[in-house]
Amino acid sequence: MRKLLLITSIFLALFSCSKDELGPQCISCDENEVVTAINTDVLIINEGNFGSGSGSISLYKSLTKTVTNDVFNTKNGFPIGNVAQSAYQIDNKGYITINNSSKIEIIDINTFASIGTINGFNSPRYFLPINNSKAYVTDLYSNSIQIVNLSTNSISGSIAANGWTEELILHEDTVYVCDMTNDNLLIIDPVTNSLIDSVKIGESPNSLVVDQNNKIWIMCSGGFGSTSPQLIKFNPLTRSIESTFTFPNLSDSPGNLKINAAKNQLYFINQNIIKMSIDANALNSSPFITNNGNIFYGLDINPINEDIYISDAIDYNQNGAIFRYSSEGTLLDQFTAGVIPGHFLFVN
């Protein structure tokens, strides 16, 4: 879905309009002011325009409803890179994958100071720690999943994959990876770093979660309108598909599959925000949160209080908007972040 939106963004940038800044801001703060994160805060990873180097990190403090934009650049004196794709926290470190800059930037999660860089990637997408010394990183172009040594902050090896790999999870000592190119769910043994199986699923799997019954749900966007999108429930014990929910329209492009803390409610973007029980027998076609003309681009659920965070890319050129909703769907706050906000990291 983001590949298609990237193409759209080039067009929209030529005909962009502006929106008023939303909510309490700290955009013009003194650049020398010390801003730190605590365990109730949220980092917003802003992709920035492709090739522009405008990726950035915004810090949102939910207790005071204030946001400080570009905290990495302010702290370190240089931009984080292009395109800021995703983020993951290990202890007091944040690992930020920078897609077009071919690197992972390691930051102090509380101060945003740069404390290391992992280089040598092609086009990194998502980062998954396997244990205290090893992580996997998926890639858009390298035809492999990179193995990262977390002790030396270097690439130590790779696992062959024929094409674009996207989101991945670790479940019951096994890694599951969305294979976008070949429409497969890749199954990897992280002890031997070997591909042990692949299962054909829907076209263009982009995101996946595990529910309270230890079933894996995979969202398949259907590619560029070539097949109908599908939401799939997969049994990892039998390595088989248990249920397939097919979207009614080829024009649907669902993505950003998430799950709540209780792991019994699914959320995803399909223009609007859709909420669906893991016990449902059919797709829920009624929006839980309506976009009201916004371009919903990023989505995540706070694991502590189940607040729902949604980003609006607006025109993919100006600073995007963030909407925070309660788990009941009540709007709690809205504010302006950076250019193309796409990923949320809840500081713990």
N, C-alpha and C positions, 0 to 999 in steps of 0.2 A: 504494500500500500504506500509506503513512504517513497518508493522508487517512482511511482506514478505521481505522487504529490510533489516530488522534486521537479519533475518536468512541468507540472502545473505552475510551480512557484516562479519559474523563469518568465512565463507569460504574465502572471499576475504582478510581478515586480515592475513591469513596464506600465501598468495601469493602476498602480497602488494608490490608495487613499489612506488617510490617517484617522485613527481613533483617539479620543481623549485618553490621557493616562487614567488608569483605574485605581481607586482605593488609596490608602496611606502608602506613601512612597519614601524612599531614601535614596533617590537616584542622584541627587546633587550633594550628597554628604561630603564633608571634608575628606579628601582622599587619604589623609593621614589618620583618620579616626580608626580606632581598633574595634573591629567587629568580629565576634566569635559565635560559634554555634554551640547549642546545648541539646540535650536529648529529647526536646520537644519540637525541634526545628526541622525544617525541610529544605533540602537543596534542590533547586530546579536547574536541570542541565539544558542549556539553550544551544541548539545545534549551530546557529549562525548560518549565513548564506554560503553555499558551496563555493569554495575557492577564495573566500574573502577573509578568512582568518578571524571571523567575528563570533566564534563560539565563546560561550561565557557561562558562569555559574551565578545564580541568584540565591540569596539566603532569605527564607521566609520564616518569621517568628510568629507562630500561630497564637501565642499567649497575648501578644501586643498588636497583632495584625499589622506588622510592618515588614517591608521588604527592602533589602539592599542588593542592588544589581552589580554585576561584574566584580564580585569579591575576590576572585582569583587574580585578576589583573591589578586590582588595587593593592593587594598584598604583595605580589611578586614583581610588578613592574613590567610584565609582558603578558600578552593574551595566551589563553590556554591552547588555542589552535583551531583547526577546521577539519571536520565537522565534529562537534562534541556530541557523541552518540548515546552513551549510557554510563551508569556509575554503580559501584558496589562498595560496601564498607566491610573492612576486616579490622576489628579492634578500633584503633584510633587513626586508621589510614583509609582514605578514599581512593579507589582506582577508577579513573575516568578514561574511557576509551575514546580516542580522537580519530575518527574514521579517515578522513582525507589526509591528515597529518601523519598517519601510519604509526601511531604511538599510543601508549597508555601513560597518562600523567598521574603520579602518585602524590596525594596531598595529605597534609595533616587535617583530619576531618573537623577539627575544632577551630583552627586558625586560617585554613586555606593555603598555608605555606607549601610551596612545592618542595617535596622531599625525595623525589626520584622520578626517573623516566624509563620506561621500557620501550626500546626501539626495535626495529627489524620486522614489523608487521607490514602487510600489504594494505588491507583496508579493514581494520578490526571493528567488530560489531558489539559483541556481548562477552562479558567476563564472568567466569564461574570458579570460585575457589573449591578445590577438591579436598584439600587438607591444609595444614599450616605451612606447607612448603611447596604446594603445587596448585596451579590454576589452569583452566582451559579458556581459550579465546576463539570465538567464531570469526569468520571472515567473509567478505563479499566476493573477493576475487582470487584468493590464494589456492583454492582447491584443497584446503587442509584446515584442520583445527590446530591451533598452536598450543603447545605445552609450555607453560611459564614456570620458571623456578622463582618462587617468592623470596628465597633467601638471597639470591644474587640479582634479582630483578632483570632476568634475561630469558630469552627463548631457549629452551633446552631440547626441543624436539617438536614433532608434529604427528597428527593422525590424518591419513589421506581421506579426502572427501571430494567428490567430483562436483564442484560448484559452490554456490552460495549457501553458507550455513548461517542461521539466524539465532533465535533464542534457544537456551538450553537450561536444563535443571539436573540436579543430583537428587536421586530418590532411591532409598534402600541400596546404597552402595553401587548404583548404576547410573550412568549419565544418558540422558535422552536429549536429542538435538533435532531441531527443525531444519530439514534439508530442503531449502526453497527451490533449488534447481531441479531436483529429481522427484519431488513430491513424496519424500520418504521421511519416516521417523528413524533417525539413526540411534543405535543402542551401543554404548561403549562401556567396556570394562576399564574403570579408572586405575585399577591395580596394574594391569598390563599395558594400559594405554592403547588398547586395540578395539577395532570395530568388531562386535560379535554378532550383530544382526542389523537388518534394516527392514522396515515394514512400510509397504505402500499405503499412503493415506490420501487425503484430498490434495488438490493443486495449491501450491504455494503456501505451505504451513509457515506461520509467522510467529506464533506465541503459544505458550503452554503453561498449565498449572496442575497441581495435584490437589485432589479434594480430600475430605475427611474419611472417605472409604478407600483411600490409596489408589484411586483411579486417576489417570492422566487425561486431561482435556486439552485438545489441540485445535487451534483456530486456523482454518485454511481459507485464504482470501479468494481463491478461484482464479488467480492470475489477473491478466488484463481483460477480463470479461469473456474468457474463453470457455470456462466451465462455471457451474454454480458453486458459490462458496459453501463450505461445510464446517460444522462444529462436530468434532469427533470425541467420543469417550473411549479410552483405550485401557485395557487391562494389562498391566505390566507382568502379572504372574503367568498369564497364558500367552502374552505377546500377541494379542488379537484385539480387533475393534469390537466393542460391545454395542455401541450405538452410533448412528450417523444422523445428524440433523442438517438437512439441506435447506439453504436459503432460497426463497422463491424467485429472486430476481438476479439475472446475470450482472446487473449493474451494481448490486451490493458489493461492498468491499470491506468486510469486517476485519478488525484487528485489535491489538492491545488487550488481549484476553487477560483478565485479572480475577482474583478470588479474595473473599473477605477473610478475616482472621479465623472465624469459625470453620472456614473451608466448606461452606454449604451453599454459598451464593456466588454465581459467576457474574462478571461485569465485562462488557466489551463495547467498543465503538463501532457503530454502523450508521454513520452520520449523527445519530443521537446516541445517548448512553442506554444500553439495554442491560437489564438485570434478569437473571434466570436461575432458578433453583437447580441444584444438581439432581434433584428427583423429578424434574419436569419430563413429560413425555413428548413435548413438542417445543419448537422455538417460540420464544416470547417475542411477538411482533410489536408490542406496545412500548413506546419509549419510557424509561424510568426518569431520565432527564432529557428534555428537548433542547436542541441546539439553538433555537431562536435566531437562526441566521448566522451563528458562529461556525467556524470551521474547527470542530473538535479534532485534535491531533494527538495529544498525549493523555494518558489515564493511569491512575494508580489509587490504591486504597491504603490509608494509614493503618498499619497493623495494630496500633494501640487503641484508637478510638473509632476506627472504621470511617473516618471522614474521607470523602471522595474528592480527589484532586483531578481537575480537567484543564488541559491547555487548549487555547485557541491560537492557531498560527496566523490568523487574520489574513494578510496578503503575502506572507512568507518574506516580507521585506522590512516592515517596521517591527518594533517590539511587540511580542505576543502578550496575550492575556491569560490569567489563571483564575479559575473559579473553584472555590472550596465549598462543598456541600456536606451536610450531615448524612448519616447512613439512611435517614428517612427521606432524603432528597430535598432538604431545605437549604437554600443558598445562605451560607454563613459569611462569605467574604469574596471579594474579587480585587485583583490588582494586576499591575503590569510587570512582566519579567523581561527577558532578553529576546533576541530574534529567534524565532521558531523554537519555543520551549517544547521539549519532547519527552523528557524523562524526569522522574522524581526519586529522590533518595531521602528516606526518613532516617534522620540521625538517631543512633541508639548508643 
